[in-house]
Amino acid sequence: MNGAESPHDDVVVVGGGLAGCEAAYQLAQRGLRVRLVEMKPHKRTPAQTSDRMAELVCSNSLRGAALSNAVGLLKEELRRVGSLALRCADETAVPAGGALAVDRERFAEAMTRAIEAHPRIAVERREVTEIPEGRPVILATGPLTSDALAASLAAAVGAEHLAYYDAIAPIVSADSIDWSRVWKQSRYGKGGALRGERAAPPEGAAPPERAASPEDAAERRDDAEAGDEAYVNCPFDEAQYKAFVRALVASEKVEARDFEDVRYFEGCLPCEVMAARGEQTLSFGPMKPVGLTDPRTGRRPYAVLQLRPEDEAATAYNLVGFQTRMKYAEQLRVFRMVPGLEEAEFLRMGSVHRNTFVNAPALLGPAMELRALPGVHLAGQIAGVEGYVESAAAGFVCALLLAQQLRNEPLRPPPPTTALGGILTHLGRTQPSYQPSNITWAHIAPLDPASGRLRKRARYEAMAERALRDLDAWWAAG
């Protein structure tokens, strides 16, 4: 039955992740009948542990919430246009400083209930191993698209798929943390560093390899505005930090198979890869101590590893920014060098997984449709977006444009001044080597030069204000 469709379906959506669920829901809300094909529970990818839809397999964070952050703007836009993913995320949110994080089990349950209860969505549980013959179809199979389906897609478009690895951070039990050695404080929270302050190098440190990006700065401001105690801080002195870095570099890693070409996404590097780039790289990345004061000493520590709650009751914490491809035994040895985690119980070990995506600028048309295969649309990470919110946004936009096509209406994509429009900008922007990307301000049309020269924060706020104004006008006219 692989690839077969019922003549009573208007659209087939393959994949029950964030992009697939969002696309199916939006199509159904527009009166179309949808068959959503999901391979769980018959088969799971190596990163999945649940049979629910929209399972969050990496972090439980949907990242920054402030409108001065591009992903914060994208979330607000999705709320305004009726996104299922954002509705469920808001309903299942857990404390996370200036970010939106969710209880991943409750989030997946809410998404699954909404899809299964919709009268115009039929869910079919089976694996799809080749591109379905019927049209239209949306492929939203995510970063772990099966080898068989990826091969079918590659044969159809004549394009080579690119592969790299995303790494998953470990999770520890809250009651196994030595709370006498750690403290709660959000970076740049109340009593922390001034907004926009850059991390000063620890004494004797080399300068960072690269300057902080605009997204990094926006995340710092989010934490400053939150001012809560959503994060747990594990402090390192200089000797502890350097010993930890040496252990990361020397640890045994899971090796790639012979036929796999490892290409890491810079926004989700394994911690041991960062450590190997230089002794101080981590101290300017996920272990930067700026904006934090150890209440036991009254001073900023040399470095800090932060923990973020996994669920609403804070019974478990993940190691923020510590995605890893170390072998499990090595993870236990190395991560128990972290102050406060000496006796930690690991509820989930870190792991690595493949991400497959196409060269979207070369292959996709304006409706996210394969030029070489009319009627086949791509949504989510297989098209080259990166991140939970971006995947849901890509599913939303793909469904919206497909619905317009099926009604024989002119395509009305989101304005390029919006973050939703920025998703399409990224997918259509020709690059020497196309790479997945989170939403950034660079994907959104710049302000009119007549607006004058604004400082970075003011410019982002002005772009966000314009985006929401343009979005509301566009949505009202639809």
C-alpha positions in Angstrom: 0.0 0.0 0.0 3.0 2.3 0.2 2.2 5.5 -1.7 -1.5 4.6 -2.3 -4.2 7.2 -1.7 -7.9 7.1 -1.2 -9.8 9.1 -3.9 -11.7 10.8 -1.1 -8.7 12.6 0.2 -8.1 16.2 -1.0 -4.5 16.2 0.4 -2.1 13.6 1.8 0.4 14.8 4.4 3.3 12.4 5.1 4.8 12.9 8.6 3.3 13.6 11.9 5.9 16.0 13.3 5.5 19.7 13.9 5.4 20.6 10.2 3.1 17.8 9.2 0.6 18.4 12.0 0.5 22.1 11.4 0.0 21.6 7.7 -2.7 19.0 8.1 -4.5 21.2 10.7 -4.4 24.4 8.6 -5.7 22.5 5.5 -8.5 21.0 7.5 -9.4 24.3 9.0 -9.8 25.6 5.4 -12.3 22.9 4.6 -10.0 20.4 2.9 -10.0 16.7 3.7 -6.6 15.5 4.8 -5.0 12.1 5.3 -2.1 12.3 7.6 0.2 9.3 7.3 2.5 8.7 10.3 4.8 5.6 10.7 4.7 5.4 14.5 4.0 3.2 16.3 5.0 0.6 13.7 8.4 2.2 13.3 10.4 5.0 15.0 13.5 6.9 14.2 16.5 6.5 16.5 15.7 9.8 18.1 12.1 9.1 19.0 10.8 7.5 22.2 7.1 8.2 22.0 4.2 7.2 19.7 2.6 10.6 20.0 2.7 13.1 17.2 4.8 16.3 17.3 7.4 14.7 19.6 10.1 17.1 20.6 13.3 15.0 20.4 15.9 17.6 21.1 15.4 20.5 23.5 12.0 21.4 25.0 12.6 25.1 24.3 11.0 27.0 21.5 13.6 29.7 22.2 13.3 33.4 22.9 9.9 35.0 23.5 10.7 38.7 23.1 9.7 40.5 19.9 13.2 41.9 19.6 14.2 38.4 18.8 13.4 37.1 15.3 12.1 33.7 16.6 10.0 35.6 19.2 8.4 37.6 16.4 7.8 34.4 14.5 6.0 32.9 17.4 3.8 36.0 17.9 2.9 35.9 14.1 1.9 32.3 14.4 -0.3 33.0 17.3 -2.1 35.7 15.4 -2.8 33.5 12.4 -4.1 30.5 14.4 -1.2 28.1 14.6 -2.0 24.8 16.3 1.6 24.4 17.5 1.7 27.8 19.2 -1.6 27.2 20.8 -0.5 23.9 22.3 2.9 25.4 23.3 1.3 28.2 25.2 -1.1 25.7 27.0 1.8 23.5 28.1 4.5 26.1 28.8 7.0 25.7 31.7 9.3 28.4 33.2 12.3 29.1 31.0 13.4 32.7 31.6 13.1 34.7 28.5 12.2 31.7 26.4 9.1 29.7 25.6 9.7 26.1 26.7 7.1 23.4 27.1 6.4 20.2 29.0 7.2 18.0 26.0 4.9 15.1 27.0 1.9 17.4 27.5 2.7 19.3 24.3 2.8 16.1 22.2 -0.5 14.9 23.9 -2.2 18.2 23.1 -1.0 18.1 19.4 -2.0 14.5 19.0 -5.5 15.1 20.5 -6.1 18.1 18.2 -5.2 16.2 15.1 -7.0 13.0 15.9 -10.2 14.8 16.9 -10.4 17.0 13.8 -13.4 15.8 11.7 -11.6 16.5 8.4 -8.3 14.7 9.3 -7.9 11.0 9.0 -4.8 9.5 10.5 -3.2 6.5 9.0 -0.4 4.7 10.8 2.1 3.2 8.4 5.5 3.9 6.8 5.7 5.6 3.4 8.8 4.3 1.5 8.2 6.2 -1.8 6.6 9.4 -2.9 2.9 8.8 -3.1 1.5 8.9 -6.7 -1.6 10.9 -5.9 -1.5 14.7 -5.9 -1.3 16.9 -4.0 0.9 15.6 -1.3 3.0 17.3 1.3 6.2 15.6 2.5 6.9 16.7 6.0 9.1 13.7 7.1 11.6 15.8 9.1 15.3 15.4 9.7 15.2 11.7 9.9 13.5 11.0 6.5 13.9 7.3 5.9 16.6 6.1 3.5 13.9 4.6 1.2 11.8 7.8 0.9 14.9 10.0 0.6 16.1 7.8 -2.2 12.7 8.1 -3.9 12.8 11.9 -3.6 16.4 12.1 -4.8 15.6 10.0 -7.9 12.6 12.1 -8.7 14.3 15.5 -8.5 17.7 14.4 -9.7 19.3 16.3 -6.8 21.7 15.1 -4.1 20.6 15.1 -0.5 22.9 16.6 2.0 23.3 15.0 5.5 24.6 16.3 8.8 24.0 15.5 12.4 21.9 17.2 15.1 23.0 16.2 18.6 20.6 15.7 21.6 21.4 17.0 25.1 21.1 14.7 28.1 18.4 15.0 30.8 19.0 14.4 34.6 16.6 13.8 37.4 16.0 16.8 39.6 16.3 14.9 42.9 19.8 13.6 41.9 21.2 17.1 41.6 23.4 18.2 44.6 21.5 21.4 45.3 24.1 22.6 47.8 26.5 23.2 44.9 24.2 25.0 42.5 21.9 27.9 42.5 18.9 29.2 40.4 19.3 32.4 38.4 18.6 33.3 34.8 21.5 34.8 32.9 21.0 38.6 32.9 18.2 38.3 35.4 17.6 40.5 38.4 20.9 41.6 39.9 22.7 40.3 36.8 24.8 42.1 34.3 23.6 45.1 32.3 21.6 44.5 29.2 23.7 44.0 26.1 26.9 43.4 28.1 29.3 41.0 26.3 31.0 38.3 28.2 34.4 39.5 29.4 37.1 36.8 29.0 38.0 34.9 32.2 41.5 35.8 33.4 44.0 34.3 31.0 41.5 33.4 28.4 42.0 33.8 24.6 39.5 35.9 22.7 36.4 34.2 21.3 36.6 32.7 17.8 33.7 34.8 16.6 31.5 37.7 17.8 28.1 37.1 19.2 25.4 37.1 16.5 22.3 39.4 16.6 20.3 36.3 17.7 22.7 35.7 20.7 22.3 39.4 21.7 18.5 39.1 21.5 18.5 36.0 23.7 20.6 37.9 26.2 18.1 40.7 26.3 15.3 38.2 26.7 16.9 36.8 29.9 17.5 40.4 31.2 13.8 41.2 30.7 12.7 37.9 32.4 14.6 38.4 35.6 13.4 35.1 37.0 15.2 32.0 38.3 14.2 29.5 35.6 17.8 28.1 35.2 20.0 26.1 37.5 23.7 27.0 37.4 26.5 24.6 38.0 29.7 26.8 38.6 33.2 25.9 37.6 36.5 27.3 38.8 39.4 27.5 36.4 40.9 24.2 37.2 37.5 22.4 37.0 36.7 24.0 33.7 39.9 23.1 32.0 39.8 19.5 33.3 36.2 19.3 32.0 37.2 20.6 28.5 40.1 18.1 28.4 37.8 15.3 29.2 35.3 16.3 26.5 38.1 16.4 23.9 39.6 13.1 24.9 36.3 11.2 25.3 35.2 8.3 23.1 32.6 9.4 20.5 30.1 7.5 18.4 31.7 7.2 15.0 29.8 7.9 11.8 29.1 5.0 9.5 31.3 4.7 6.4 28.6 5.9 4.1 27.6 8.9 6.2 29.0 12.4 5.5 29.0 14.3 8.9 28.1 18.0 8.5 27.2 19.7 11.7 24.8 22.7 11.9 26.6 25.5 13.5 23.6 26.3 15.8 23.6 22.8 17.3 27.2 21.7 17.6 28.1 18.8 19.9 29.8 20.1 23.0 32.9 18.1 22.4 33.2 19.6 18.9 33.1 23.1 20.5 35.6 22.1 23.1 38.0 20.8 20.4 38.0 24.2 18.7 39.8 25.8 21.6 40.1 25.7 25.4 37.9 28.8 25.9 35.3 28.2 23.2 32.8 26.8 25.6 33.3 29.7 28.0 32.2 32.1 25.3 29.3 29.8 24.3 26.9 27.7 26.5 29.2 28.0 29.5 29.6 31.8 29.5 29.4 33.1 33.1 28.4 36.7 32.3 25.2 37.9 34.0 25.5 35.3 36.8 26.7 35.7 40.4 27.3 32.7 42.7 25.5 33.6 46.0 28.0 31.6 48.0 30.9 33.7 46.9 29.3 36.9 45.6 31.4 36.6 42.5 31.0 35.5 38.9 32.3 32.0 38.4 35.0 31.1 35.8 32.4 29.2 33.8 28.8 27.8 34.3 26.9 24.9 32.9 23.1 25.7 33.0 20.2 23.3 33.5 16.7 24.0 32.3 13.5 22.3 33.5 12.0 19.7 31.3 8.5 19.7 32.7 6.1 21.9 34.6 6.9 20.3 37.9 10.7 20.6 37.3 11.3 16.9 38.0 13.9 16.8 35.3 16.5 19.1 33.8 18.4 19.2 30.5 22.0 20.3 30.1 21.6 23.5 28.1 23.7 23.6 25.0 25.3 20.2 25.7 24.3 18.2 22.8 26.7 15.3 22.4 27.9 12.4 20.4 29.9 10.9 23.2 29.4 7.2 24.0 27.0 6.6 26.9 29.6 5.4 29.3 31.7 8.5 28.5 28.7 10.8 29.1 28.3 9.4 32.6 32.0 9.8 33.3 32.4 13.3 31.8 29.1 14.9 32.8 29.5 13.8 36.4 32.6 16.1 36.5 30.1 19.0 36.5 29.7 20.5 40.0 26.4 19.4 41.3 26.0 16.4 39.0 28.5 14.1 40.6 25.7 11.7 41.5 23.3 12.6 38.7 20.7 10.1 37.5 20.5 10.4 33.7 17.0 10.0 32.5 18.0 10.4 28.8 21.5 10.2 27.4 22.7 12.4 24.6 22.7 11.1 21.1 23.1 12.1 17.5 20.8 11.8 14.5 20.9 12.5 10.8 19.2 15.4 9.2 18.3 15.2 5.5 17.2 18.3 3.5 17.0 19.4 -0.1 18.6 22.3 -1.9 15.4 24.4 -1.6 16.4 27.4 -3.8 17.2 25.1 -6.7 14.3 22.7 -6.3 11.3 24.5 -4.8 8.8 26.9 -6.5 6.9 29.8 -4.9 4.4 27.4 -3.3 7.1 25.2 -1.8 6.3 22.7 -4.6 9.0 20.7 -6.4 9.6 22.1 -9.8 10.5 18.7 -11.1 7.5 17.0 -9.5 4.3 19.2 -9.7 1.9 18.5 -6.8 4.6 17.4 -4.4 5.2 20.0 -1.7 7.9 20.0 1.0 7.4 21.4 4.5 9.6 21.6 7.6 13.2 20.5 8.1 13.4 18.5 4.9 13.1 21.8 3.0 16.0 23.3 5.0 14.4 25.3 7.9 16.0 24.6 11.3 14.2 24.6 14.7 10.8 23.7 16.1 9.1 27.0 15.5 10.5 27.3 12.0 9.3 23.8 11.2 5.7 24.6 12.4 5.9 27.9 10.4 7.0 26.1 7.3 4.1 23.7 7.7 1.7 26.6 8.1 2.9 28.5 5.0 3.0 25.4 2.9 -0.6 24.6 3.8 -1.7 28.1 3.2 -0.2 28.3 -0.3 -1.5 24.9 -1.2 -5.0 25.8 -0.1 -4.8 28.9 -2.4 -3.7 26.7 -5.3 -6.5 24.2 -4.8 -9.0 27.1 -4.8 -7.5 28.5 -8.0 -6.6 31.7 -6.2 -3.6 33.8 -6.8 -0.8 33.0 -4.4 -0.8 35.4 -1.5 2.3 34.5 0.6 3.0 36.3 3.9 4.7 39.7 3.3 8.5 39.7 3.1 8.5 42.2 6.0 7.2 39.4 8.3 9.0 36.5 9.9 6.6 34.1 8.2 7.6 35.7 4.9 11.2 35.3 6.0 10.7 31.5 6.0 10.0 31.7 2.2 12.9 34.2 1.8 15.3 31.7 3.2 14.0 28.8 1.1 14.3 30.9 -2.0 17.6 32.6 -1.4 20.3 31.2 -3.6 23.6 30.4 -1.7 26.9 29.0 -2.8 26.2 26.1 -0.4 22.6 25.9 0.9 22.4 25.2 4.6 19.5 24.9 7.1 18.8 28.0 9.1 16.8 29.3 12.0 14.8 32.5 11.4 17.0 35.6 11.7 16.5 39.3 11.1 18.5 38.8 7.9 15.6 36.8 6.4 13.2 39.8 6.9 13.1 42.8 4.6 15.2 45.7 6.1 13.6 49.0 7.1 13.3 51.8 4.6 16.5 53.9 4.8 14.2 56.9 5.3 13.6 55.5 8.8 17.0 56.8 9.7 19.9 55.0 11.4 18.7 53.1 14.4 20.7 51.2 17.1 20.3 47.5 16.9 17.7 47.0 19.5 15.6 49.9 18.2 15.9 48.6 14.7 14.7 45.1 15.6 11.8 46.6 17.6 10.8 48.7 14.6 11.0 45.8 12.3 8.8 43.7 14.7 6.3 46.5 14.9 6.2 46.8 11.1 6.0 43.0 10.7 2.9 42.7 13.0 1.2 45.7 11.3 1.8 44.2 7.8 0.8 40.7 9.0 -2.5 41.9 10.4 -3.3 43.8 7.2 -2.4 40.8 5.1 -4.4 38.4 7.2 -7.4 40.6 7.3 -7.4 40.9 3.5 -7.3 37.1 3.1 
